[in-house]
Amino acid sequence: MLGLRTTIYKVSDLEAAKSWYSKAFKAEAYFDEPFYVGFNINGYELGLLPEENVIAKGEGVMSYWGVDDIFKTYNYLIELGALPHEAPVNVGGELMVATVYDPWKNIIGIIYNPYFKLENE
């Protein structure tokens, strides 16, 4: 295993989602096709796929995006129209996590983890 590479969110409106995620992650899509939109988030892939049929979205697996300020990021996502899922909470030491629902009911996780460093950092 080489580590995580891509997190994909299914959305019913690809154009609206592309705009929302561009603002949420402060990044422009590097791959933009009707079947897939891809963002490079500091070396990690955030992908958007068109959702043909509305499906129930589970909470069994969540991806957490690293942030420097969990409260600022959480509030920013809420201001953009995300809905609260789990407010920022301390999970031990300085570790904090939070989750929100994007406008398409996908769960976006954010994490403040000063202990985690990539091998090449």
Buried (B, 14 or more C-beta within 10 A) or exposed (E): EEEEEEBBBBBBBBEEBBEBBBEBBEBEBEEBEEEBBBBBBEEBBBBBBBBEEEEEBEEEEBBBBBBEEBEEBBBBBEEBEBEEBBEBEEEEEEBBBBBBBBBBBBBBBBBBBEEEEEEEE
